[in-house]
Amino acid sequence: MDSSSVKYQHFEPNREVTLQSKKPKLSPVLVAVLILTCVALLITAVLAISIGVGISTTQQQQVSGLQNVFVSNNKLEGEYYGAQGGIHFQSTVNGTHFYYIVSTADGELIIMMVHPRESPMIMMEVNSTAFLLMKNEQGPNDEYVIPESSMGTMESIMMGYENMTTEMLEKMDNKTVAKKSHDSLKNLSMSPQAQLIIEAALALGDTGIKGEDSQAVMKFYVFALKLSNGRVGVDTTPTVPSYSSKSSNLRQRRTVNCPNGAQCGAGQCPYRKYDNNCFGMCGPGCTCWSIVCGDCCVHNFCETHDQCCADSGFFTFTCWSVGFTVFFNSCSDTFTC
């Protein structure tokens, strides 16, 4: 290295250095204030780091799928986090009631359905609108919009604390129920929360749990399936069946290879009816949800469901309550709407 590029400073060891000004001494009080200020700043920094870590952990948690899931024959409960947020879900079938409740991770109600076992009534609340279905075995079901002022009384009736009265029924709206149920169910189907419910059901199915393994799971799958059907755009107006008796007979003679690729027994291939190319199969359109009944063939439960919704219209409370009016479902069940 060239010595000319290095600068040296010469010090004389015995030379006194005279300061131009003398630094003032800090008082003990000022020193204490400075120390306390430094400590406060340190604590603030630690808290900021902790909050940042907490936010990061929460963000990671919200994309981690199913969490805290409990499954038995009579109860399903858990959480699901996806790209569009998180939900908490519960489906319970016990000796007295059926409950289906889904809320956001923050506790905001998305959908609630309650059905007392010994009652023809089903109550459903979608966001801020509540409906009541009175099942009628002899004819069309009666549907009502429950006024907000009657919600407390209606909940008591559903829990068995009070009896339904004519006066109570007269307070309910049966004039605008068709439009309100249509709008509420369609809006729910197209919401980000509906997508989370669908994702949660499919994720649960990926664990190997089928609908027939648990009554609570079956109902959770059925409702998620309705949301999925709603998102693919189901026609709400029943039309004349588009299949002929000849094609129906051909369907009965099929034995193994179905058009959807499934291998089914005689008479169990999905078929075209109304605007549905895979009538009787559990799934949106011709997309099979084998998690419901175990395969992609026709089952009485799904076939009856499709017929009920075709008769009443898809975005109706009657259609959406199919499968919930029967307490214990199996895929071989047939039932009235």
C-alpha positions as CSV (number, residue, x, y, z in Angstrom):
1,M,0.0,0.0,0.0
2,D,1.3,3.5,-0.8
3,S,2.2,5.2,2.4
4,S,1.2,8.6,1.0
5,S,-2.5,7.5,0.9
6,V,-2.6,7.0,4.7
7,K,-3.0,10.0,6.9
8,Y,-1.4,10.0,10.4
9,Q,-2.1,12.2,13.4
10,H,0.7,13.0,15.8
11,F,0.0,13.3,19.5
12,E,2.4,14.8,22.0
13,P,2.1,12.7,25.2
14,N,2.7,15.5,27.7
15,R,0.6,18.1,26.0
16,E,-2.4,19.5,27.8
17,V,-5.7,19.7,25.8
18,T,-7.7,22.8,26.7
19,L,-11.5,22.5,26.1
20,Q,-13.2,25.5,24.6
21,S,-16.3,25.1,26.8
22,K,-17.2,23.1,29.8
23,K,-20.2,20.6,29.5
24,P,-22.9,21.2,32.1
25,K,-23.7,18.4,34.5
26,L,-27.1,16.8,34.3
27,S,-29.3,17.0,37.3
28,P,-30.4,13.7,38.9
29,V,-34.1,14.5,38.1
30,L,-33.3,15.0,34.4
31,V,-31.3,11.8,34.3
32,A,-34.2,9.9,35.9
33,V,-36.6,11.4,33.3
34,L,-34.3,10.4,30.4
35,I,-34.1,6.8,31.8
36,L,-37.8,6.5,32.2
37,T,-38.3,7.9,28.6
38,C,-35.9,5.3,27.2
39,V,-37.7,2.5,29.1
40,A,-41.1,3.7,27.8
41,L,-39.7,3.8,24.2
42,L,-38.3,0.2,24.7
43,I,-41.6,-1.1,26.0
44,T,-43.5,0.6,23.1
45,A,-41.1,-1.1,20.6
46,V,-41.6,-4.5,22.2
47,L,-45.4,-4.1,22.1
48,A,-45.3,-3.0,18.5
49,I,-43.2,-6.1,17.6
50,S,-45.6,-8.3,19.6
51,I,-48.7,-6.8,17.8
52,G,-47.0,-7.3,14.5
53,V,-46.2,-10.9,15.2
54,G,-49.9,-11.4,16.4
55,I,-51.2,-9.9,13.2
56,S,-48.9,-12.1,11.1
57,T,-50.0,-15.2,13.1
58,T,-53.7,-14.3,12.6
59,Q,-53.1,-13.8,8.9
60,Q,-51.4,-17.2,8.7
61,Q,-54.2,-18.7,10.7
62,Q,-56.9,-17.4,8.3
63,V,-55.5,-19.4,5.4
64,S,-55.0,-22.6,7.2
65,G,-58.2,-24.5,6.4
66,L,-60.2,-26.5,9.0
67,Q,-59.5,-25.9,12.6
68,N,-60.8,-27.2,16.0
69,V,-63.2,-29.7,14.3
70,F,-65.3,-32.0,16.4
71,V,-67.4,-34.7,14.7
72,S,-69.8,-37.2,16.2
73,N,-73.0,-38.8,14.8
74,N,-75.1,-36.0,16.4
75,K,-72.8,-33.0,16.3
76,L,-70.4,-31.2,14.0
77,E,-68.5,-28.1,15.1
78,G,-65.4,-26.3,13.8
79,E,-63.9,-23.4,12.1
80,Y,-62.6,-22.8,8.6
81,Y,-60.3,-20.1,7.4
82,G,-59.9,-19.3,3.7
83,A,-58.7,-16.5,1.5
84,Q,-62.0,-14.6,2.0
85,G,-62.0,-14.8,5.8
86,G,-63.1,-17.3,8.4
87,I,-66.3,-19.0,9.7
88,H,-67.5,-20.9,12.7
89,F,-70.0,-23.7,12.0
90,Q,-72.2,-25.9,14.0
91,S,-74.6,-28.6,13.1
92,T,-76.4,-30.6,15.8
93,V,-79.1,-33.3,15.7
94,N,-80.3,-34.2,19.2
95,G,-83.4,-35.8,20.7
96,T,-85.4,-32.6,20.6
97,H,-84.0,-30.2,18.0
98,F,-81.9,-29.8,14.9
99,Y,-79.7,-26.7,14.8
100,Y,-77.6,-25.4,12.0
101,I,-75.6,-22.2,12.7
102,V,-72.8,-20.5,10.7
103,S,-71.3,-17.2,11.7
104,T,-68.2,-15.2,10.7
105,A,-65.0,-15.6,12.7
106,D,-66.0,-12.2,14.3
107,G,-69.4,-13.7,15.5
108,E,-71.7,-12.1,12.9
109,L,-74.6,-14.5,12.0
110,I,-74.6,-15.8,8.4
111,I,-77.3,-18.5,8.6
112,M,-79.3,-20.1,11.3
113,M,-81.8,-22.9,11.0
114,V,-83.8,-24.5,13.9
115,H,-86.2,-27.3,13.7
116,P,-87.9,-28.8,16.8
117,R,-88.2,-32.6,16.3
118,E,-91.9,-32.8,17.3
119,S,-93.0,-29.8,15.3
120,P,-93.9,-29.1,11.7
121,M,-92.1,-25.7,12.0
122,I,-88.7,-24.7,10.7
123,M,-87.2,-21.3,11.4
124,M,-84.4,-19.9,9.3
125,E,-82.6,-16.6,9.6
126,V,-80.5,-15.4,6.7
127,N,-78.4,-12.4,7.7
128,S,-81.1,-10.0,9.0
129,T,-84.2,-11.7,7.6
130,A,-86.0,-14.5,9.4
131,F,-88.5,-17.0,7.9
132,L,-90.9,-19.6,9.2
133,L,-92.0,-22.7,7.3
134,M,-95.1,-24.6,8.5
135,K,-94.9,-28.0,6.9
136,N,-98.2,-29.2,5.5
137,E,-98.5,-32.9,4.6
138,Q,-101.7,-32.4,2.7
139,G,-100.6,-29.6,0.4
140,P,-98.1,-26.8,-0.2
141,N,-96.1,-25.6,2.8
142,D,-97.0,-22.3,4.4
143,E,-94.1,-19.8,4.5
144,Y,-93.9,-16.5,6.5
145,V,-91.5,-13.7,7.1
146,I,-91.0,-13.2,10.8
147,P,-91.2,-9.5,11.9
148,E,-88.2,-8.3,13.9
149,S,-90.6,-7.4,16.8
150,S,-91.7,-11.1,17.0
151,M,-88.3,-12.7,16.9
152,G,-88.0,-13.2,20.7
153,T,-91.4,-14.8,20.9
154,M,-90.7,-17.0,17.8
155,E,-87.4,-18.2,19.4
156,S,-89.3,-19.1,22.6
157,I,-91.8,-21.1,20.5
158,M,-89.1,-22.9,18.6
159,M,-87.4,-23.9,21.9
160,G,-90.7,-25.2,23.3
161,Y,-91.2,-22.5,25.9
162,E,-94.4,-21.2,24.3
163,N,-97.0,-22.5,21.9
164,M,-97.8,-21.2,18.5
165,T,-101.0,-19.2,18.5
166,T,-103.3,-17.9,15.7
167,E,-102.5,-14.4,16.9
168,M,-98.8,-15.0,16.4
169,L,-99.4,-16.3,12.9
170,E,-101.5,-13.3,12.0
171,K,-98.5,-11.0,12.9
172,M,-96.4,-12.6,10.2
173,D,-96.0,-11.6,6.6
174,N,-97.1,-14.2,4.0
175,K,-97.5,-11.8,1.2
176,T,-93.9,-10.9,0.3
177,V,-92.2,-14.1,1.5
178,A,-91.6,-15.4,-2.0
179,K,-89.6,-12.4,-3.1
180,K,-87.8,-12.0,0.2
181,S,-86.8,-15.7,0.5
182,H,-85.7,-15.6,-3.2
183,D,-83.5,-12.5,-2.7
184,S,-82.1,-13.6,0.7
185,L,-81.2,-17.1,-0.5
186,K,-79.7,-15.9,-3.8
187,N,-77.7,-13.1,-2.1
188,L,-76.5,-15.7,0.5
189,S,-75.4,-18.1,-2.3
190,M,-73.4,-15.4,-4.0
191,S,-71.7,-14.1,-0.9
192,P,-68.0,-14.7,0.1
193,Q,-69.3,-16.5,3.3
194,A,-71.1,-19.0,1.1
195,Q,-67.9,-19.8,-0.6
196,L,-66.3,-20.4,2.8
197,I,-69.1,-22.8,3.7
198,I,-68.6,-24.7,0.5
199,E,-64.8,-24.9,0.9
200,A,-65.3,-26.1,4.5
201,A,-67.6,-28.9,3.4
202,L,-65.2,-30.0,0.7
203,A,-62.3,-29.9,3.0
204,L,-64.2,-32.0,5.6
205,G,-65.0,-34.4,2.8
206,D,-61.3,-34.6,1.9
207,T,-60.7,-36.1,5.4
208,G,-62.8,-39.1,4.4
209,I,-66.0,-38.3,6.4
210,K,-69.1,-39.0,4.3
211,G,-72.6,-37.7,4.9
212,E,-73.9,-41.1,6.0
213,D,-71.2,-41.3,8.7
214,S,-72.9,-38.6,10.7
215,Q,-76.3,-37.0,10.7
216,A,-74.8,-33.7,11.6
217,V,-72.3,-33.9,8.8
218,M,-75.0,-34.9,6.3
219,K,-77.0,-31.8,7.0
220,F,-73.9,-29.6,6.8
221,Y,-73.0,-31.1,3.4
222,V,-76.6,-30.7,2.1
223,F,-76.7,-27.0,3.0
224,A,-73.3,-26.4,1.4
225,L,-74.4,-28.3,-1.7
226,K,-77.5,-26.0,-1.9
227,L,-75.1,-23.0,-1.8
228,S,-73.0,-24.5,-4.5
229,N,-76.0,-25.1,-6.7
230,G,-77.1,-21.5,-6.1
231,R,-73.7,-20.3,-7.3
232,V,-73.8,-22.2,-10.6
233,G,-77.2,-20.6,-11.5
234,V,-80.1,-22.9,-11.0
235,D,-83.3,-22.0,-12.8
236,T,-86.0,-21.1,-10.3
237,T,-89.0,-21.8,-12.5
238,P,-90.1,-25.5,-13.0
239,T,-90.4,-26.5,-16.6
240,V,-92.0,-29.4,-18.4
241,P,-89.7,-32.5,-18.2
242,S,-87.5,-32.8,-21.2
243,Y,-87.1,-36.6,-21.2
244,S,-89.4,-39.0,-22.8
245,S,-90.7,-42.3,-21.5
246,K,-88.4,-44.0,-24.0
247,S,-85.3,-42.3,-22.6
248,S,-86.6,-43.1,-19.1
249,N,-86.8,-46.8,-20.0
250,L,-83.3,-46.6,-21.4
251,R,-82.1,-45.2,-18.1
252,Q,-83.6,-48.1,-16.3
253,R,-81.8,-50.6,-18.5
254,R,-78.3,-49.0,-18.0
255,T,-76.2,-51.2,-15.7
256,V,-72.7,-49.9,-15.2
257,N,-71.3,-47.1,-17.3
258,C,-73.1,-43.8,-16.6
259,P,-72.7,-40.7,-18.8
260,N,-70.8,-39.0,-15.9
261,G,-68.2,-41.8,-15.7
262,A,-69.7,-43.4,-12.6
263,Q,-70.3,-47.1,-12.4
264,C,-73.7,-47.7,-10.9
265,G,-76.3,-50.4,-10.5
266,A,-79.3,-50.8,-12.8
267,G,-81.5,-47.7,-12.8
268,Q,-79.0,-45.6,-10.8
269,C,-77.4,-43.5,-13.5
270,P,-78.1,-39.7,-13.2
271,Y,-80.5,-38.7,-16.0
272,R,-81.8,-35.5,-17.7
273,K,-85.0,-34.0,-16.3
274,Y,-86.2,-30.4,-16.4
275,D,-83.0,-28.3,-16.9
276,N,-80.9,-30.8,-14.9
277,N,-78.6,-33.1,-16.9
278,C,-77.7,-35.1,-13.8
279,F,-81.0,-35.4,-12.0
280,G,-80.8,-37.5,-8.8
281,M,-77.1,-37.1,-8.4
282,C,-75.8,-35.2,-5.3
283,G,-73.8,-32.3,-6.7
284,P,-74.1,-28.9,-8.4
285,G,-75.0,-29.5,-12.0
286,C,-73.1,-32.6,-13.1
287,T,-70.3,-32.0,-10.6
288,C,-70.5,-35.0,-8.3
289,W,-70.2,-34.6,-4.5
290,S,-69.5,-38.2,-3.6
291,I,-68.9,-37.0,0.0
292,V,-72.7,-37.0,0.5
293,C,-73.7,-40.6,-0.4
294,G,-70.4,-42.1,-1.3
295,D,-70.6,-42.3,-5.1
296,C,-71.9,-40.4,-8.2
297,C,-75.0,-42.6,-8.7
298,V,-78.7,-41.7,-8.1
299,H,-79.9,-42.1,-4.6
300,N,-83.4,-41.7,-3.3
301,F,-82.4,-38.8,-1.0
302,C,-80.9,-36.7,-3.8
303,E,-83.6,-37.6,-6.3
304,T,-86.4,-36.6,-3.9
305,H,-84.5,-33.4,-3.2
306,D,-84.1,-32.5,-6.8
307,Q,-87.8,-33.2,-7.4
308,C,-89.0,-31.0,-4.5
309,C,-86.8,-28.1,-5.6
310,A,-88.0,-28.4,-9.2
311,D,-91.6,-28.4,-8.0
312,S,-91.3,-25.4,-5.7
313,G,-88.5,-23.4,-7.3
314,F,-84.9,-23.4,-6.2
315,F,-84.6,-20.1,-4.2
316,T,-87.6,-20.9,-1.9
317,F,-87.7,-21.8,1.7
318,T,-89.4,-25.1,0.9
319,C,-86.5,-26.2,-1.4
320,W,-83.9,-25.1,1.1
321,S,-85.5,-26.9,4.0
322,V,-85.6,-30.3,2.0
323,G,-83.5,-32.7,4.0
324,F,-83.9,-30.8,7.2
325,T,-87.5,-31.6,7.8
326,V,-86.5,-35.3,8.2
327,F,-84.5,-35.7,11.4
328,F,-82.4,-38.7,10.5
329,N,-81.5,-39.0,6.8
330,S,-80.0,-41.8,4.8
331,C,-79.3,-41.8,1.1
332,S,-82.0,-44.4,0.6
333,D,-84.7,-42.2,2.1
334,T,-87.7,-40.8,0.2
335,F,-89.9,-38.2,1.8
336,T,-92.5,-35.6,1.1
337,C,-91.7,-32.0,0.5
